[in-house]
Amino acid sequence: MRSGHPDFRLGNVLMTSFTATLTERCGDAVERIPTPQRLLDWFALHGLAVESCSAAQLDLAREFREAIHAAATAAAVGDALPEQALRIINDRSMQGRAAAVLTPERHREWRLGPTSSVDDALSVIAADAVGVIAGERDGKLALCASPTCRAAFFDTSQSRTRKWCDMNTCGNRQKKARFQANQRRNTTGG
């Protein structure tokens, strides 16, 4: 059996890592899994190595990713969860064959069998999404404050007031934009 990656420990959020494979959702969107091979690479990076992926499976994975994003967005703003998103997430959850195992360090990790498929890998992500959206983890779903990003992220900060999905990208970009706007105001006397 193939072993899960540390990203699957209870404190990490696989579902938001997966939805982040489409960035700048409200700007010039960047697709991070443009080919079946890139999806296989993403799975392997996250401990979900599978042997093959067809173009149809890539389309299914992207549809699933967008369903998770829709459900996470609704949960983050307190709206009802979209029916179609729920159906897609639940379908993906039921399609796979993955096992949750306990490590000696008392962490839950996911294991896929030697003949695992894209469905099996997606079911692990679905299980993570179900747990997060159901509120089974200590944290809060939020949306990035960047107007071009709007990525869903899981805020585990003590105050639960984090603003950006990633301080090194969106946070710094927003702070730089504010600084430049202030500089322009100061140089124009405004």
C-alpha positions in Angstrom: 0.0 0.0 0.0 1.2 3.5 -0.7 1.5 5.7 2.2 -0.2 9.1 2.8 1.8 12.3 2.9 2.0 14.5 6.1 -0.5 16.8 4.4 -3.2 14.4 5.5 -2.6 14.8 9.1 -5.6 16.2 10.9 -4.2 19.7 11.1 -3.6 20.2 7.4 -6.3 20.8 4.8 -6.0 18.9 1.6 -9.2 20.2 0.1 -8.0 23.8 0.0 -4.6 22.7 -1.4 -6.6 21.0 -4.2 -8.9 24.1 -4.9 -5.7 26.2 -5.0 -4.8 24.4 -8.3 -6.9 27.2 -9.9 -5.5 30.5 -8.7 -6.5 34.1 -9.3 -10.1 33.0 -9.8 -11.4 36.6 -10.1 -8.5 37.9 -12.2 -6.5 36.2 -14.9 -7.1 32.7 -13.7 -4.1 30.3 -13.7 -4.8 26.6 -14.2 -2.2 24.6 -12.3 -3.4 21.2 -13.5 -3.6 21.8 -17.3 -2.9 18.2 -18.3 -3.6 14.7 -16.9 0.2 14.4 -16.2 0.1 17.5 -14.0 -2.8 16.1 -12.0 -0.8 12.9 -11.5 2.1 15.0 -10.4 -0.1 16.9 -7.9 -1.5 13.6 -6.5 2.1 12.2 -6.1 3.2 15.4 -4.4 0.4 15.0 -1.9 1.0 11.3 -1.2 -1.8 10.0 -3.5 0.2 8.5 -6.3 -1.9 6.8 -9.0 -0.6 5.2 -12.3 -2.7 6.9 -14.9 -5.2 9.7 -15.7 -7.2 10.3 -18.8 -8.5 13.6 -20.1 -12.0 12.6 -19.0 -10.7 12.0 -15.4 -8.9 15.4 -15.5 -12.2 17.0 -16.4 -13.9 15.1 -13.6 -11.2 16.2 -11.1 -11.6 19.9 -12.2 -15.4 19.7 -11.8 -14.9 18.2 -8.4 -12.4 20.9 -7.5 -15.0 23.6 -8.4 -17.7 21.8 -6.4 -15.4 21.9 -3.4 -14.7 25.6 -4.0 -18.4 26.4 -4.3 -19.2 24.5 -1.1 -16.3 26.0 0.8 -17.2 29.5 -0.4 -20.8 29.0 0.7 -19.7 27.7 4.1 -17.2 30.6 4.6 -19.9 33.2 4.1 -22.7 31.3 5.9 -24.8 30.5 2.8 -26.6 27.3 2.1 -24.4 24.7 0.5 -25.1 24.4 -3.3 -27.0 21.1 -4.0 -24.9 20.3 -7.1 -21.7 20.8 -5.2 -22.9 18.5 -2.4 -23.9 15.8 -4.9 -20.5 16.0 -6.6 -18.5 15.9 -3.4 -20.6 13.0 -2.0 -20.3 11.1 -5.3 -16.5 11.4 -5.3 -16.4 10.4 -1.6 -18.3 7.2 -2.3 -16.4 6.3 -5.5 -13.0 5.6 -4.0 -11.2 2.9 -2.1 -8.7 4.5 0.3 -8.0 3.6 3.9 -7.4 5.9 6.9 -4.6 4.5 9.0 -3.2 5.5 12.3 0.6 6.2 12.6 2.7 5.5 15.7 2.7 9.3 16.2 -1.1 9.2 16.4 -1.7 10.9 13.1 -4.3 9.8 10.6 -2.9 9.2 7.1 -4.5 7.9 4.0 -3.3 4.9 2.1 -4.1 3.9 -1.4 -3.6 0.4 -2.8 -1.2 -0.6 -5.5 -3.9 -0.4 -8.2 -5.4 2.8 -7.1 -7.1 5.1 -9.5 -8.0 8.8 -9.9 -11.3 8.0 -8.1 -9.4 6.7 -5.1 -7.3 9.8 -4.9 -10.3 12.1 -5.3 -12.2 10.2 -2.5 -9.4 11.2 -0.1 -9.8 14.8 -1.0 -13.6 14.4 -0.7 -13.3 12.9 2.8 -11.2 15.9 3.8 -13.7 18.3 2.3 -16.6 16.6 4.2 -14.8 16.9 7.5 -13.8 20.5 7.0 -17.1 21.8 5.7 -19.0 19.8 8.4 -17.0 21.7 11.0 -15.2 18.7 12.4 -11.8 20.5 12.7 -10.7 23.4 14.9 -10.6 26.3 12.5 -12.7 28.4 10.2 -13.2 28.4 6.4 -12.5 31.9 5.0 -12.1 33.5 1.6 -8.9 35.4 0.6 -9.3 39.1 0.9 -7.4 39.6 -2.4 -10.0 40.8 -4.9 -8.4 38.8 -7.7 -7.8 35.6 -5.7 -10.8 34.8 -3.4 -9.4 31.4 -2.7 -11.0 29.4 0.1 -8.6 28.6 3.0 -8.8 27.1 6.5 -7.9 29.6 9.2 -6.4 28.0 12.2 -4.9 31.2 13.7 -5.8 31.8 17.3 -8.0 34.8 16.5 -9.5 33.3 13.3 -9.0 36.6 11.6 -6.5 35.7 8.9 -7.2 37.7 5.7 -5.2 36.0 2.9 -4.8 32.5 1.6 -1.1 33.0 1.6 0.8 35.9 3.2 3.7 35.4 0.8 1.6 35.9 -2.3 -1.8 37.6 -1.8 -0.9 39.3 1.5 2.3 40.8 0.3 0.7 41.8 -3.0 -2.1 43.7 -1.1 0.3 45.3 1.3 2.5 46.4 -1.6 -0.5 47.9 -3.4 -1.6 49.8 -0.3 2.0 51.1 0.2 2.2 52.3 -3.4 -1.2 54.0 -3.2 0.0 55.8 0.0 3.2 56.8 -1.7 1.3 58.2 -4.7 -1.0 60.2 -2.4 2.0 61.5 -0.4 3.8 62.6 -3.6 0.7 64.3 -5.1 -0.1 66.1 -1.9 -3.3 64.3 -1.3 
